[in-house]
């Protein structure tokens, strides 16, 4: 498996309810947190509505790339759930009932029947339909779901979990720890930045480029603001990366700002 320097993590969030504003996305912030506690970071995220053509296109890009990608939502068995079918289309493989997924779904149906005090009827139409939640692209492996046993699935480095946070987040954690433990960093990614007054981004660009050249693995960022409620017009200028490189890179950046003659305000640590 390749090193963290050559792998990136992406997130695809599927669902009309997010784009319409009916629900607020919580997945991206949580995935960033789950990655961060393992010394990793999210490189990109994409929101896609319940449109099969768009979902298929997004997944085709994910399968074609080298990134590790999580996809949330749309893996159920209702008419507006398209992700399983789109994943198969993007891969060019058929859908098939996964034997282990089928067994877990049957276990869940039996558990539900016991909880309700009714007999388990495996051939009842609604129970037969529920098995569709275990129909995955051929060759997929399952992701355990500790909440209700209904699994997600993985194909290569693309991992599919439900849209419900209570299910999705433990499943993402399981994938990170079971599949990608060698990628975890003991040294976490951190940020240091300072508020700069009296300078333009263009004039600070040579300094930013110099810091990135001098400190391998460090990224410099610039966040200008014209109407900040506390600082007014300013630039937040900072560095992020592994902590062992962070302090010397930050010192170099701060000295460069001072040499430029700009005013330095608050200093921030994240």
N, C-alpha and C positions, 0 to 999 in steps of 0.2 A: 504493500500500500504506500502511496506517495506521501510526502511530508505535508505538514500544515501549510508550508509556504506555497505549495502547488495545488492546494484544495481550497475551495470556497464553499460557503453555505448559502443556499437560496431558499426562499419561501414563496409558495403559490397559495393564495387564499381565494377559494372558490365560493361564490354565492351572490345572488341578486340582492339578498337582504342587506349585505354590507354596502353595496354600491348605491342602493336606494335610500340608505340611512335608517332603515327599520331597526338595524342592529349596529352597534359599534364594534369594530374589530378589536379583539383583545389578544389575538394570536401573536401578532408581530412583537409587541412589547414583551410577552412571555417567552417567546423563542429567543429573543435577544438576551433575556435574563438567563435562560437555561444554557445557552451557548457561553455567555460571559462567565458563569460559575465554573466552566470547564476551560477557561482561558481561550475561548474561541469567539468568533464574531460573525454577524450576519452581513453578507456582501450585497445582497439584493432581495427585493420582494416585489411581487406582482399580484394585483387584484384582478380577478376574472369573474364575470357574471355567469349565470347558468346558460351559457351559449355553447353548444357542443363544438362548433367549429373553432371558437376562440380557445376553449379548454384544450382541444386536441392540438392546436398550434402551440400553445404554451408548453404542453407536455412533450411534444415532439422536440422542442428546443431543449427541454430539460434532459431528455434521454440522450440527445446527441452530444451534450456537453460533458464536462468532467466534474461539474459541481455536485455537491451533496445537496439534495433538494427535498424539502418537506412540502407536501400538498395537503391542505386542510379543507374538508367539506366535500359534499356531493358524492359520498361513497355509499349512501343508503340505497333503498330499493323503491323509492317513490318516483313518480314521473319527472320531477324536477332534479333528480340525482343522475348526473351524466358522467361523473369522473371515472368510474370503473370502465365504462364503455369507451370513453375517450382515450384512456390509457392504452387499452388494447388496440384501438385504431392507430394511435401514435406509434405503437411498436410494430404494427402489422401482424399481430398474432390473434388467435381466437380467444374468447372468454371460456372459462371452464370452472365448474364447481370445485373449489379446493377441498380435499378430503378432511384436512384438519380443521379448516374453517367450518365446514358443515357439521362436524362433531361438536365443536364449541357452540355453534348456534343452536343445535338440538339440546345441548346441556342447558343453555339459557332458557329455552322454551319450557323444558321440564321444571327448571327452578321457578319460573313464573307461574306455571300451573300449580305447583305445590304452594306457593305463596298465596294464590287466589283460592285454594281449596277445591280445584276442579281437576278432572282427569286430563292427562296429556294426550292429545290427539294428533299424532304426527302427520296424518293424511288430510287433516282439515285444510281447506284452501288457504287460509291466512298463514298457517304454519308452513305450508309448502312454499308460499311466496316469500317468507322470511329467509329461506335458504338462498335467495338471490343476493343477499348481503355477503355471501361467501363466494360469489362468482367473480373471479379475478382474471386478469390476463394470464394466459398459460405461462407457467414457469415462475409465477410469483411466490414469494414466501410470506408468511403471516407475521403481523405485529400484534402481540398480546394486548388485550384490553382489560385491565384490572377492574374496571367499573362494572361492566355487564357481560364480559366474555366475547362480545361481537368483535372480531379482529379487524385490524387494518391490514395493509399489505405493502410489500416492498418489491420493486423490480430494479435490479442493479443498485444504483445509489439514489433512486427516487422513492420516497416513502410516503404512503397515503394513510391519513388518519381522519377521523370524523371531524365535523365542524364544532361539536360540543366541547368546550374547553375542559370540562371535568374528565372527559375521556381522552382528548387529544394530547394534553400536556404530559400525563404520565407515559403515554405511548412514545412521544418524542424523546422523553428522557431515556426510556428503555433503548431506543435505537441509538442514541448518542453513546450510552454506556456499553451496550452489547456489541455494536458494530464498529464504533469509532473510538474506543478507549485509547488506542495508540496515538490518536491525534490530540488528545487532551494535553493542554499545556499546564505545567506546574506553576509557571509564571504568568499571571493574568495580564490581559491587555488593560491599560489605564490611559488616562488623559490628564494633561496639564495645559492650562491656557491662561492668557492675560488679556485684559481689556486695554485696547490701544486707542488713544485719541490723537487727532491731528495728523493722520496718515491715510493715504489711499491704497487700496489693494494692489493696484498696478505697481506702485512704488515699492511695496514690500515683497513682491513676487521673487526678485533675485535672492533675497534672504531665505524665503521659503524653499526655493530650489536648492540652495546651498546646504541647508539643514538636512534635507532628504538625501543629498549626495553623501554627506559626511557621516550619517548615521543609518546604516542599513536596517531595514525593517521598521523604520519610523515614518509615519505619515504626518504631514503638516496640513492643518486645516485653517480656513479663514471664513468667518461668519460676520459679514457686515450688517449693520442696523442703522436706520436713519431716525427712528422714533421710539427707541427703547424706553419704557416707563421709568427706569432707574438710571441708565447711563446715557440716554440721548443718542446722538450720532456717534458711533464707535465701530471698531472692528474687534471681534473676539478672535485672537490669533493663538493657535495652540499646536501641540504635538500629541500623538497617540501611538502606542505600541507597547512592547514588553517593558516591564518596569526597570530592568537593568540598564536599558538604553534610554529610558525616558528622562531621567534627571539631567544627564549631560546634554541631551538634545534640547531640553527646555532651557537650560542655562545658556546654551549657544543662541537660541532664539531670542531670549530676553536681552542678552547683551547686544544682539544685532539691532533690536528695536531701539535700545538706548543709544547706540552709535548713530542710528538714523536720525535721532533727535525728536522722536515722537514721545508723547506722554503716556506713562503706564498707569493704569488704574488698578482695579481689583485683580487678584490672581486666583484662579479656580482649579480645583482638583476633582476629578471624577474617577 
